[in-house]
Amino acid sequence: MPIRLPEELQYIQNSLLPQKTTAIRLEGKKCVITGATSGIGLAAAKVFSENGAELILVCRNKSKAQSLQQELHQKYGTTSHIFIADFDRLDAVREAGHAISRLHPRINILINNAGVFNKRRRITSDGNEQVFQVVHLASFLLTHILKDVLIAGAPARVIMVNSEAHRFGGLKLNDLNWEKRPYIGLQAYGAAKIAQILTSINFARQWEASRVDVNLIHPGAVRTNIGMNNHWFYQIYSKYVLGLFLKDVSVSANAIYYLAAAPELAGKTGSYFNLTNEEKPASYVINPGRILDVWNISKDLTQVGE
Protein backbone atom coordinates (compact mmCIF):
# COMPACT_ATOMS: atom_id res chain seq x y z
CA MET A 1 0.00 0.00 0.00
CA PRO A 2 1.50 3.39 -0.98
CA ILE A 3 2.36 5.78 1.83
CA ARG A 4 -0.03 8.74 2.05
CA LEU A 5 1.61 11.94 3.20
CA PRO A 6 -0.04 14.27 5.72
CA GLU A 7 -2.46 16.74 4.16
CA GLU A 8 0.03 19.61 4.39
CA LEU A 9 2.51 17.61 2.29
CA GLN A 10 0.01 16.03 -0.08
CA TYR A 11 0.95 18.53 -2.77
CA ILE A 12 4.25 16.69 -3.20
CA GLN A 13 2.46 13.49 -4.22
CA ASN A 14 -0.08 15.44 -6.27
CA SER A 15 2.70 16.83 -8.43
CA LEU A 16 3.64 13.28 -9.44
CA LEU A 17 0.14 12.17 -10.43
CA PRO A 18 -0.80 11.62 -14.09
CA GLN A 19 -2.21 14.75 -15.72
CA LYS A 20 -5.64 15.03 -17.27
CA THR A 21 -6.22 16.25 -20.82
CA THR A 22 -9.15 17.18 -23.02
CA ALA A 23 -9.78 16.97 -26.76
CA ILE A 24 -12.32 19.80 -26.63
CA ARG A 25 -11.47 22.75 -28.87
CA LEU A 26 -12.27 26.39 -28.13
CA GLU A 27 -13.45 27.55 -31.54
CA GLY A 28 -15.23 30.89 -31.22
CA LYS A 29 -14.22 31.40 -27.59
CA LYS A 30 -12.57 34.65 -26.51
CA CYS A 31 -9.70 34.23 -24.06
CA VAL A 32 -7.81 36.94 -22.17
CA ILE A 33 -4.25 36.05 -21.16
CA THR A 34 -2.07 38.35 -19.06
CA GLY A 35 1.72 38.16 -19.19
CA ALA A 36 1.46 36.50 -22.59
CA THR A 37 4.90 37.25 -24.09
CA SER A 38 7.04 34.92 -21.98
CA GLY A 39 7.01 31.79 -19.84
CA ILE A 40 3.69 30.23 -18.96
CA GLY A 41 1.64 32.95 -20.64
CA LEU A 42 3.49 32.52 -23.94
CA ALA A 43 3.14 28.74 -23.86
CA ALA A 44 -0.55 29.06 -23.00
CA ALA A 45 -1.11 31.51 -25.86
CA LYS A 46 0.27 28.92 -28.29
CA VAL A 47 -1.81 26.05 -26.90
CA PHE A 48 -5.00 28.11 -26.93
CA SER A 49 -4.24 29.34 -30.45
CA GLU A 50 -3.65 25.80 -31.67
CA ASN A 51 -7.08 24.91 -30.33
CA GLY A 52 -8.97 27.68 -32.06
CA ALA A 53 -9.43 30.35 -29.39
CA GLU A 54 -9.51 34.05 -30.20
CA LEU A 55 -6.93 35.71 -27.95
CA ILE A 56 -6.84 38.99 -26.09
CA LEU A 57 -3.23 39.49 -25.04
CA VAL A 58 -2.50 41.81 -22.10
CA CYS A 59 1.23 42.55 -22.25
CA ARG A 60 3.80 45.02 -20.98
CA ASN A 61 6.11 45.05 -24.02
CA LYS A 62 4.42 46.20 -27.23
CA SER A 63 7.09 44.95 -29.65
CA LYS A 64 7.12 41.47 -28.09
CA ALA A 65 3.34 41.42 -28.18
CA GLN A 66 3.27 42.33 -31.87
CA SER A 67 5.85 39.65 -32.69
CA LEU A 68 3.76 37.08 -30.83
CA GLN A 69 0.61 38.24 -32.59
CA GLN A 70 2.28 37.77 -35.97
CA GLU A 71 3.65 34.34 -35.00
CA LEU A 72 0.26 33.10 -33.80
CA HIS A 73 -1.44 34.27 -36.98
CA GLN A 74 1.18 32.67 -39.24
CA LYS A 75 1.20 29.32 -37.41
CA TYR A 76 -2.43 28.93 -36.39
CA GLY A 77 -4.41 31.60 -38.23
CA THR A 78 -5.26 33.07 -34.84
CA THR A 79 -7.22 36.27 -34.42
CA SER A 80 -5.63 38.15 -31.53
CA HIS A 81 -5.84 41.59 -29.98
CA ILE A 82 -3.15 43.43 -28.01
CA PHE A 83 -3.68 45.61 -24.95
CA ILE A 84 -0.62 47.14 -23.32
CA ALA A 85 -0.50 47.40 -19.52
CA ASP A 86 2.41 47.48 -17.09
CA PHE A 87 1.06 45.92 -13.91
CA ASP A 88 3.41 48.17 -11.94
CA ARG A 89 0.76 50.82 -12.59
CA LEU A 90 -2.82 50.19 -11.55
CA ASP A 91 -4.06 53.00 -13.79
CA ALA A 92 -2.63 51.09 -16.77
CA VAL A 93 -4.45 47.92 -15.67
CA ARG A 94 -7.64 49.91 -15.24
CA GLU A 95 -7.30 51.49 -18.68
CA ALA A 96 -6.63 48.14 -20.37
CA GLY A 97 -9.54 46.47 -18.57
CA HIS A 98 -12.03 49.12 -19.62
CA ALA A 99 -10.70 49.08 -23.20
CA ILE A 100 -11.18 45.31 -23.36
CA SER A 101 -14.72 45.65 -22.01
CA ARG A 102 -15.61 48.28 -24.60
CA LEU A 103 -14.25 46.34 -27.56
CA HIS A 104 -15.20 42.81 -26.44
CA PRO A 105 -18.65 42.69 -24.84
CA ARG A 106 -18.36 38.93 -24.24
CA ILE A 107 -15.35 37.15 -22.75
CA ASN A 108 -15.35 33.40 -22.17
CA ILE A 109 -12.01 32.81 -20.44
CA LEU A 110 -9.71 34.98 -18.32
CA ILE A 111 -6.26 33.69 -17.41
CA ASN A 112 -4.54 35.84 -14.78
CA ASN A 113 -0.94 34.81 -15.26
CA ALA A 114 1.28 37.91 -15.02
CA GLY A 115 3.74 37.82 -12.13
CA VAL A 116 7.06 38.91 -10.70
CA PHE A 117 9.45 37.63 -8.02
CA ASN A 118 11.84 39.93 -6.15
CA LYS A 119 14.75 39.25 -3.85
CA ARG A 120 14.69 42.85 -2.65
CA ARG A 121 11.78 45.03 -1.60
CA ARG A 122 10.47 47.37 -4.29
CA ILE A 123 7.57 49.81 -4.10
CA THR A 124 5.43 50.77 -7.10
CA SER A 125 4.34 54.29 -8.01
CA ASP A 126 0.98 53.34 -6.46
CA GLY A 127 2.73 52.86 -3.12
CA ASN A 128 2.38 49.06 -2.96
CA GLU A 129 5.00 46.35 -2.57
CA GLN A 130 5.66 45.35 -6.17
CA VAL A 131 5.06 41.60 -5.95
CA PHE A 132 1.80 42.10 -4.05
CA GLN A 133 0.61 44.57 -6.68
CA VAL A 134 1.67 42.73 -9.84
CA VAL A 135 0.66 39.25 -8.69
CA HIS A 136 -2.45 40.04 -6.68
CA LEU A 137 -3.82 43.57 -6.90
CA ALA A 138 -3.54 43.85 -10.69
CA SER A 139 -5.30 40.53 -11.30
CA PHE A 140 -7.94 41.43 -8.70
CA LEU A 141 -8.57 44.76 -10.42
CA LEU A 142 -8.67 43.32 -13.94
CA THR A 143 -11.05 40.54 -12.89
CA HIS A 144 -13.35 43.09 -11.26
CA ILE A 145 -13.41 45.28 -14.35
CA LEU A 146 -14.16 42.33 -16.65
CA LYS A 147 -17.01 41.07 -14.47
CA ASP A 148 -19.84 42.15 -16.77
CA VAL A 149 -18.27 40.86 -19.98
CA LEU A 150 -17.48 37.53 -18.31
CA ILE A 151 -21.09 37.22 -17.17
CA ALA A 152 -22.20 38.12 -20.71
CA GLY A 153 -19.94 35.36 -22.02
CA ALA A 154 -21.15 32.75 -19.51
CA PRO A 155 -20.61 29.96 -19.05
CA ALA A 156 -17.19 31.51 -18.51
CA ARG A 157 -14.06 30.54 -16.61
CA VAL A 158 -11.47 32.55 -14.70
CA ILE A 159 -8.16 30.84 -13.97
CA MET A 160 -5.76 32.35 -11.47
CA VAL A 161 -2.19 31.10 -11.96
CA ASN A 162 -1.23 30.66 -8.33
CA SER A 163 1.62 28.74 -6.68
CA GLU A 164 2.48 26.24 -3.97
CA ALA A 165 4.60 29.16 -2.71
CA HIS A 166 1.49 30.25 -0.81
CA ARG A 167 2.67 27.67 1.74
CA PHE A 168 5.60 29.97 2.62
CA GLY A 169 3.14 32.37 4.29
CA GLY A 170 4.16 36.00 4.63
CA LEU A 171 0.77 37.75 4.51
CA LYS A 172 0.45 40.31 7.31
CA LEU A 173 -2.43 42.68 6.74
CA ASN A 174 -0.84 45.34 8.94
CA ASP A 175 2.42 45.20 7.00
CA LEU A 176 1.67 44.54 3.33
CA ASN A 177 4.63 46.71 2.27
CA TRP A 178 7.18 44.98 4.51
CA GLU A 179 8.04 48.15 6.41
CA LYS A 180 8.04 46.51 9.85
CA ARG A 181 10.07 43.35 9.09
CA PRO A 182 12.95 42.17 6.93
CA TYR A 183 11.94 41.52 3.33
CA ILE A 184 12.02 37.82 2.39
CA GLY A 185 11.39 37.21 -1.30
CA LEU A 186 9.72 33.81 -0.99
CA GLN A 187 7.40 35.01 1.74
CA ALA A 188 6.49 38.18 -0.16
CA TYR A 189 5.60 36.00 -3.14
CA GLY A 190 3.67 33.67 -0.85
CA ALA A 191 1.77 36.63 0.62
CA ALA A 192 0.58 37.73 -2.81
CA LYS A 193 -0.51 34.19 -3.68
CA ILE A 194 -2.41 33.82 -0.38
CA ALA A 195 -4.28 37.06 -1.07
CA GLN A 196 -5.10 35.78 -4.55
CA ILE A 197 -6.48 32.53 -3.13
CA LEU A 198 -8.69 34.31 -0.62
CA THR A 199 -10.14 36.82 -3.07
CA SER A 200 -10.65 34.10 -5.69
CA ILE A 201 -12.81 32.19 -3.22
CA ASN A 202 -14.93 35.28 -2.80
CA PHE A 203 -15.15 35.87 -6.56
CA ALA A 204 -16.31 32.27 -6.95
CA ARG A 205 -19.02 32.67 -4.31
CA GLN A 206 -20.30 35.93 -5.72
CA TRP A 207 -20.42 34.77 -9.34
CA GLU A 208 -21.58 31.18 -8.95
CA ALA A 209 -25.19 32.01 -9.94
CA SER A 210 -23.85 33.87 -13.00
CA ARG A 211 -22.10 30.71 -14.26
CA VAL A 212 -18.64 32.27 -14.09
CA ASP A 213 -16.31 29.67 -12.56
CA VAL A 214 -13.21 30.90 -10.74
CA ASN A 215 -10.43 28.43 -9.97
CA LEU A 216 -6.74 28.53 -9.08
CA ILE A 217 -3.87 26.48 -10.44
CA HIS A 218 -0.35 25.73 -9.30
CA PRO A 219 1.35 25.52 -12.71
CA GLY A 220 4.04 23.04 -11.68
CA ALA A 221 7.78 23.45 -11.32
CA VAL A 222 8.64 24.67 -14.81
CA ARG A 223 11.32 26.79 -16.48
CA THR A 224 10.26 30.43 -16.89
CA ASN A 225 11.91 33.85 -16.77
CA ILE A 226 10.31 34.86 -13.49
CA GLY A 227 12.89 36.27 -11.11
CA MET A 228 15.32 37.17 -13.88
CA ASN A 229 14.94 40.83 -12.94
CA ASN A 230 17.04 40.17 -9.84
CA HIS A 231 20.78 40.24 -9.14
CA TRP A 232 23.09 38.48 -11.64
CA PHE A 233 23.95 35.75 -9.12
CA TYR A 234 20.27 34.81 -8.75
CA GLN A 235 19.87 34.82 -12.53
CA ILE A 236 22.76 32.37 -12.95
CA TYR A 237 21.55 30.18 -10.07
CA SER A 238 17.99 30.13 -11.40
CA LYS A 239 18.97 29.31 -14.97
CA TYR A 240 21.84 26.86 -14.52
CA VAL A 241 21.08 25.21 -11.16
CA LEU A 242 17.33 25.34 -10.54
CA GLY A 243 16.70 24.97 -14.25
CA LEU A 244 18.17 21.47 -14.21
CA PHE A 245 15.28 20.26 -12.05
CA LEU A 246 12.42 22.06 -13.77
CA LYS A 247 10.03 20.79 -16.44
CA ASP A 248 9.20 22.34 -19.78
CA VAL A 249 6.68 25.16 -19.59
CA SER A 250 4.30 23.28 -21.91
CA VAL A 251 3.30 21.22 -18.85
CA SER A 252 1.75 24.34 -17.33
CA ALA A 253 0.13 25.48 -20.57
CA ASN A 254 -1.57 22.13 -21.13
CA ALA A 255 -2.85 22.06 -17.54
CA ILE A 256 -4.27 25.58 -17.86
CA TYR A 257 -5.94 24.57 -21.10
CA TYR A 258 -7.55 21.59 -19.37
CA LEU A 259 -9.00 23.82 -16.66
CA ALA A 260 -10.28 26.23 -19.31
CA ALA A 261 -11.80 23.71 -21.70
CA ALA A 262 -12.66 20.40 -20.01
CA PRO A 263 -16.45 19.89 -20.01
CA GLU A 264 -16.29 17.84 -16.81
CA LEU A 265 -15.19 20.98 -14.93
CA ALA A 266 -18.27 22.99 -15.87
CA GLY A 267 -19.71 24.45 -12.67
CA LYS A 268 -16.57 23.64 -10.71
CA THR A 269 -15.63 26.84 -8.90
CA GLY A 270 -13.65 28.08 -5.91
CA SER A 271 -11.20 25.17 -6.19
CA TYR A 272 -7.42 24.83 -6.16
CA PHE A 273 -5.60 22.58 -8.61
CA ASN A 274 -2.05 21.26 -8.61
CA LEU A 275 -1.77 21.22 -12.39
CA THR A 276 -4.90 19.21 -13.28
CA ASN A 277 -5.41 17.48 -9.92
CA GLU A 278 -7.55 19.16 -7.28
CA GLU A 279 -6.04 19.65 -3.84
CA LYS A 280 -6.50 21.74 -0.70
CA PRO A 281 -4.42 24.90 -0.17
CA ALA A 282 -2.51 25.17 3.11
CA SER A 283 -5.04 24.85 5.96
CA TYR A 284 -4.02 28.08 7.69
CA VAL A 285 -4.82 30.07 4.54
CA ILE A 286 -8.58 29.48 4.42
CA ASN A 287 -10.05 31.61 7.18
CA PRO A 288 -13.57 33.04 6.64
CA GLY A 289 -12.81 36.27 8.47
CA ARG A 290 -9.57 36.73 6.61
CA ILE A 291 -11.33 36.28 3.26
CA LEU A 292 -13.46 39.34 3.94
CA ASP A 293 -10.53 41.33 5.35
CA VAL A 294 -8.33 40.69 2.31
CA TRP A 295 -11.25 41.36 -0.02
CA ASN A 296 -11.93 44.76 1.56
CA ILE A 297 -8.25 45.73 1.63
CA SER A 298 -7.88 44.75 -2.02
CA LYS A 299 -10.93 46.83 -2.93
CA ASP A 300 -9.51 49.83 -1.10
CA LEU A 301 -6.08 49.55 -2.70
CA THR A 302 -7.50 49.17 -6.21
CA GLN A 303 -10.35 51.66 -5.71
CA VAL A 304 -13.07 49.37 -7.02
CA GLY A 305 -16.74 49.40 -6.06
CA GLU A 306 -18.90 46.42 -5.14
Secondary structure by P-SEA (a helix, b strand, c coil): cccccccccaaaaaaacbbbbbccccccbbbbbccccccaaaaaaaaaaaaccccccccccaaaaaaaaaaaaaacccbbbbbbbccccaaaaaaaaaaaaaacccccbbbccccccccbbbbccccccaaaaaacaaaaaaaaaaaaaaaaaccbbbbbbcccccccccccccccccccccccaaaaaaaaaaaaaaaaaaaaaacccccbbbbbbccccccccccccccaaaaaaaccccccccccaaaaaaaaaaaaccccccccccccccccbbbbcccccccaaaaaaaaaaaaaaacccc
